[in-house]
Amino acid sequence: MSSISENLRLVKGRIAAAAARAGRDPSEVTLVAVTKNVDAGRVALAAKAGVSDFGENRVQEAAEKIPLVDADVAWHFVGHLQRNKARDAVELFSLIHSLDSMKLAHELNRRCEMADSSTDLLLQVNISGEETKFGVPPEMAKDSLLEVARYERLRVRGLMTIAPYSDDPEDARPWFSQARQLMGELGRLSISNVRMDELSMGMSGDYEVAIEEGATIIRVGTAIFGERR
């Protein structure tokens, strides 16, 4: 079985190759190692191997795991966030990738006000329109950002999207391309308290295509930690 450090070396090599194909600097891409169902010991090994950003899908799992990882790393929330977990989310994570409703925005802002803090977010866009996926429709992204901008404690830093599952990574390319174009359109609106700096897209099966299409953050779990239960 491949070690975490060896898997990480391979992933970083593929990141560099994908960036080169797109004429990009690989340092423009943040690798978030997704630790769903990965124990704290293996997370610590990944940190020791050079991972500086980790992602969790569940707030409760993160709350139990993060205190056990003795490393100076950043934690991202990359799953669907329920409103009743907003308080813990703003305390635990440096970036929440999955703002997908204005009700959630209201609750996150309320929790930040109570804690006298602020939080960085990505607006999740359901670029493919799949009913099984969360996120705002692309045509609602502008109105959503204008509404979020009213909340002083929330700072939108870009977009997140998930391509439909496919065995062929190339099938994700049109969706990733649309997300990049949407991000450019939204960035030109110059909405207060909103920046379009980050584009989170691409996972273990399609992150190379995502990088070629402009991703600045990729969310990779299986390719680093192997298959999990």
C-alpha positions in Angstrom: 0.0 0.0 0.0 1.4 3.4 -1.0 2.3 5.7 1.9 0.8 9.1 2.4 4.0 10.8 1.6 4.4 8.9 -1.7 0.8 9.6 -2.6 1.3 13.3 -1.9 4.5 13.3 -4.0 2.5 11.9 -6.9 -0.4 14.4 -6.5 2.0 17.3 -6.3 3.7 16.1 -9.5 0.4 16.0 -11.3 -0.6 19.4 -10.0 2.7 20.8 -11.4 2.1 19.1 -14.7 -1.5 20.3 -15.0 -0.4 23.8 -14.1 2.3 23.7 -16.8 -0.1 22.6 -19.4 -2.3 25.6 -18.6 0.7 28.0 -18.4 0.1 28.5 -14.7 2.4 28.5 -11.7 1.6 25.5 -9.5 1.9 27.8 -6.4 -1.4 29.4 -7.5 -3.2 26.1 -6.6 -3.9 25.3 -2.9 -4.1 21.6 -2.2 -6.8 20.8 0.4 -6.4 17.3 1.7 -9.9 16.0 2.6 -9.8 14.0 5.8 -13.3 12.5 5.9 -13.1 9.2 7.8 -9.3 9.7 8.2 -8.0 9.4 11.8 -6.0 12.2 13.4 -2.8 10.1 13.3 -2.9 9.9 9.5 -3.7 13.6 9.3 -0.6 14.3 11.3 1.4 12.2 9.0 0.1 14.2 6.0 1.0 17.5 7.8 4.5 16.2 8.5 4.7 15.3 4.8 4.0 18.9 3.8 0.2 19.3 3.7 -0.8 22.7 5.1 -4.5 22.7 4.3 -7.1 20.1 5.3 -10.8 19.8 4.6 -13.6 18.2 6.5 -17.1 17.3 5.4 -18.7 17.0 8.8 -18.5 19.6 11.6 -18.8 17.0 14.4 -15.9 14.9 13.0 -13.8 18.0 12.7 -14.6 19.1 16.2 -13.3 15.8 17.5 -10.3 15.5 15.2 -8.8 19.0 15.0 -7.7 19.2 18.7 -5.8 15.9 18.2 -3.7 17.2 15.3 -0.7 19.0 16.7 0.3 21.0 13.6 0.1 24.5 12.3 -2.4 23.9 9.5 -5.5 25.5 8.1 -8.9 23.8 8.2 -11.5 24.1 5.4 -15.1 23.0 5.6 -16.0 21.4 2.3 -19.3 19.6 2.9 -22.9 20.6 3.1 -23.3 22.9 6.2 -26.5 22.7 8.2 -27.6 25.8 9.9 -27.5 24.2 13.4 -23.7 23.7 12.9 -23.0 27.3 12.0 -21.7 28.3 15.4 -19.1 25.5 15.5 -18.2 26.0 11.8 -17.2 29.7 12.3 -15.0 28.7 15.2 -13.3 25.7 13.5 -12.6 26.7 9.9 -10.6 29.3 8.2 -12.7 28.9 5.0 -16.2 27.6 4.5 -16.5 26.4 0.9 -20.3 25.7 0.9 -22.4 28.7 1.4 -25.5 27.5 -0.5 -28.5 29.5 0.9 -29.3 32.9 2.3 -30.8 31.3 5.4 -27.3 29.8 6.0 -25.7 33.2 5.4 -28.0 34.9 7.9 -27.2 32.2 10.6 -23.4 32.4 9.9 -23.5 36.2 10.3 -25.5 35.9 13.5 -23.1 33.5 15.0 -20.1 35.7 14.0 -21.8 38.7 15.6 -22.3 36.7 18.8 -18.6 35.7 18.7 -17.4 39.1 17.6 -15.6 37.5 14.7 -15.9 37.2 10.9 -15.6 34.3 8.5 -14.4 33.7 4.9 -16.7 31.9 2.6 -17.1 30.6 -0.9 -20.5 30.7 -2.7 -21.3 27.1 -3.8 -22.8 27.1 -7.3 -24.6 24.1 -8.7 -23.1 24.6 -12.1 -24.6 21.4 -13.6 -28.1 21.8 -12.2 -28.1 18.3 -10.7 -30.9 17.8 -8.3 -28.7 15.8 -6.0 -26.2 18.6 -5.5 -26.4 21.7 -3.3 -25.6 25.2 -4.4 -27.3 28.2 -5.9 -28.1 28.1 -9.6 -25.6 30.0 -11.8 -28.3 32.5 -12.8 -28.9 33.3 -9.1 -25.3 33.8 -8.2 -25.3 37.6 -8.7 -28.4 38.1 -6.6 -27.0 35.8 -3.9 -23.8 37.8 -3.7 -25.6 41.1 -3.5 -27.6 39.7 -0.6 -24.6 38.2 1.2 -22.8 41.6 0.8 -25.3 43.0 3.3 -23.8 40.9 6.1 -20.8 42.7 7.5 -19.3 39.6 9.2 -19.2 37.5 6.0 -16.5 37.8 3.4 -17.1 36.0 0.2 -13.8 35.1 -1.5 -14.9 33.2 -4.5 -16.9 30.2 -5.8 -17.0 26.5 -5.2 -18.6 23.9 -7.5 -18.7 20.1 -7.9 -18.8 18.5 -11.4 -21.2 15.5 -12.0 -19.5 12.2 -11.3 -17.9 10.5 -14.3 -15.2 7.9 -14.9 -13.8 10.3 -17.5 -12.2 13.4 -16.1 -12.7 15.2 -19.4 -16.5 15.1 -18.8 -15.9 17.7 -16.0 -14.2 20.2 -18.3 -17.3 22.0 -19.6 -18.6 22.5 -16.1 -15.3 23.8 -14.8 -15.0 26.1 -17.7 -18.4 27.5 -17.0 -17.5 28.0 -13.4 -14.4 30.0 -14.3 -16.4 32.1 -16.7 -19.0 32.8 -14.1 -16.4 33.8 -11.6 -15.0 36.3 -14.1 -18.4 37.8 -14.7 -19.1 38.1 -11.0 -15.7 39.6 -10.3 -16.4 42.4 -12.7 -19.4 43.5 -10.7 -17.2 44.8 -7.9 -19.7 44.0 -5.2 -18.7 45.3 -1.7 -17.3 42.7 0.7 -17.1 40.2 -2.2 -13.9 39.2 -3.9 -13.6 36.6 -6.7 -10.1 35.4 -5.8 -10.7 31.7 -5.2 -12.2 29.0 -7.4 -12.6 25.7 -5.5 -13.2 22.8 -7.8 -11.8 19.4 -8.6 -11.4 16.3 -6.5 -9.3 13.1 -6.7 -10.8 12.0 -10.0 -10.7 15.3 -11.9 -8.4 17.8 -10.2 -6.0 18.0 -13.1 -8.7 19.1 -15.5 -9.9 21.6 -12.8 -6.4 23.1 -12.6 -6.2 23.4 -16.4 -9.6 25.3 -16.2 -8.5 27.7 -13.5 -9.1 26.1 -10.1 -7.2 27.9 -7.3 -8.2 25.3 -4.7 -8.6 21.5 -5.2 -10.1 19.1 -2.7 -8.3 15.8 -2.8 -8.9 12.9 -0.4 -8.7 9.4 -1.9 -5.6 10.2 -4.0 -3.7 11.1 -0.8 -5.2 8.9 1.9 -6.4 5.9 -0.2 -9.9 4.4 -0.2 -11.8 5.0 3.0 -14.8 3.3 4.5 
